[in-house]
Amino acid sequence: MINIMRFLTPKSNVAFLDSAATVRNGFEKMTFHKYRAIPVISSDGVYVGTITEGDLLRSMLNNGGNDMREHEKVFIKDIVRDGWNPPVSITCTVDQLFHRVAEQNFVPVVDDRGVFIGLVTRKAVITYLAEEYEKSKANNSQDEK
């Protein structure tokens, strides 16, 4: 049986935004990392949601356009969309994880208290499946000999 920990990128290796960060901070961090979406975490480590480029752009358009000073007055927690890219529990099944990763480029993972512990990327799952497929092909070709 496969545990989802096999696919987990731990929080220590993940760029994320603090929910108290400003839109400007979010824009700068996403630009630096070249991300299109990034997890948002509260100061006590709880997963709050995911912010996308579109969320930041909408906020920027609604709050001062290209005047970056105006974007220091709007906070990430105020623009997070409820229910978008919900996390999975570390105890979820691999089947549940695979269904979720088909919908998003990454799936946030939380512990039983809702604390963000990392994420699973679509790339990690596809890489695993490709490796398993190659092993299967190799085993099948040996069986045929």
C-alpha positions in Angstrom: 0.0 0.0 0.0 1.3 3.4 -0.9 1.3 6.3 1.6 0.9 9.8 0.3 4.0 10.8 2.3 5.9 9.3 -0.7 4.8 12.2 -2.8 5.0 15.0 -0.2 7.2 18.1 -0.6 7.6 19.2 3.0 6.7 22.7 4.1 10.4 23.5 4.6 10.9 23.1 0.9 7.7 25.0 -0.2 7.4 28.7 -0.8 4.2 30.0 0.7 2.6 33.3 1.7 1.7 34.4 5.2 -2.0 35.4 5.3 -1.0 38.7 6.9 1.3 39.5 3.9 0.2 42.3 1.6 -0.8 41.9 -2.0 2.4 43.5 -3.0 4.4 40.9 -0.9 2.4 38.2 -2.7 3.0 39.6 -6.1 6.7 39.9 -5.4 7.1 36.4 -4.0 5.1 34.8 -6.9 7.1 36.8 -9.4 10.4 35.8 -7.8 9.5 32.1 -7.7 7.7 32.2 -11.1 4.6 30.6 -9.6 1.1 30.8 -10.9 -0.4 29.8 -7.5 1.0 29.6 -4.0 -0.4 28.3 -0.7 -1.4 30.8 2.0 -0.7 29.9 5.7 -1.8 31.7 8.8 0.8 32.8 11.5 0.0 29.6 13.5 0.7 27.4 10.5 -2.9 26.6 9.5 -3.6 26.3 5.7 -5.8 29.2 4.7 -6.1 28.7 1.0 -4.3 29.2 -2.3 -3.7 32.5 -4.1 -3.4 32.6 -7.9 -1.9 35.2 -10.3 -5.5 36.0 -11.3 -6.4 36.7 -7.7 -3.5 39.1 -7.3 -4.3 40.8 -10.6 -7.9 41.2 -9.8 -7.0 42.7 -6.5 -4.5 45.1 -8.1 -7.0 46.2 -10.7 -9.6 46.8 -8.0 -7.2 48.6 -5.6 -5.1 51.2 -7.3 -3.9 49.6 -10.6 -0.1 49.9 -10.9 0.5 52.1 -7.8 2.4 49.5 -5.7 1.9 51.6 -2.5 -1.8 50.9 -2.7 -1.1 47.2 -2.7 0.6 47.5 0.6 -2.8 48.3 2.2 -4.6 45.1 1.0 -3.8 41.8 2.7 -3.6 38.3 1.3 -6.2 37.0 3.8 -8.7 39.4 2.3 -8.5 38.1 -1.2 -8.2 34.3 -0.6 -11.2 32.5 -2.2 -13.1 30.3 0.2 -13.0 26.6 -0.8 -10.7 26.9 -3.7 -7.9 24.2 -3.7 -8.9 22.7 -0.4 -6.3 20.6 1.4 -6.2 16.9 1.9 -5.4 15.2 5.2 -2.1 13.4 5.5 -4.3 10.3 6.1 -6.2 10.5 2.8 -5.9 7.6 0.5 -3.8 7.6 -2.6 -6.9 7.3 -4.7 -8.3 10.4 -3.2 -5.0 12.2 -3.7 -4.8 11.1 -7.4 -8.3 12.5 -8.0 -7.4 15.8 -6.5 -4.0 16.1 -8.3 -5.9 15.6 -11.6 -7.7 18.9 -10.8 -4.8 21.1 -9.6 -1.1 21.4 -10.2 -0.5 20.9 -6.5 -2.6 19.7 -3.5 -2.0 21.1 -0.1 -1.6 18.6 2.7 -2.5 19.2 6.3 -2.3 17.3 9.6 -5.4 16.6 11.8 -5.3 20.1 13.2 -5.4 21.8 9.7 -1.7 22.7 10.0 0.0 22.9 6.6 2.7 20.2 6.4 3.5 20.4 2.7 2.1 19.7 -0.7 1.9 17.1 -3.4 2.6 18.2 -7.0 1.1 16.8 -10.1 4.7 16.3 -11.3 5.6 14.0 -8.3 2.6 11.8 -9.0 3.2 11.6 -12.7 6.9 10.8 -12.1 6.0 8.0 -9.8 3.4 6.6 -12.2 6.0 6.7 -15.1 8.5 4.9 -12.9 6.0 2.2 -12.0 5.0 1.8 -15.7 8.7 1.4 -16.7 9.1 -1.2 -13.9 6.0 -3.0 -15.1 7.3 -3.0 -18.7 10.7 -4.4 -17.6 9.0 -7.1 -15.5 6.7 -8.1 -18.4 9.6 -8.3 -20.9 11.5 -10.6 -18.4 8.5 -12.8 -18.0 8.2 -13.2 -21.8 11.8 -14.6 -22.0 
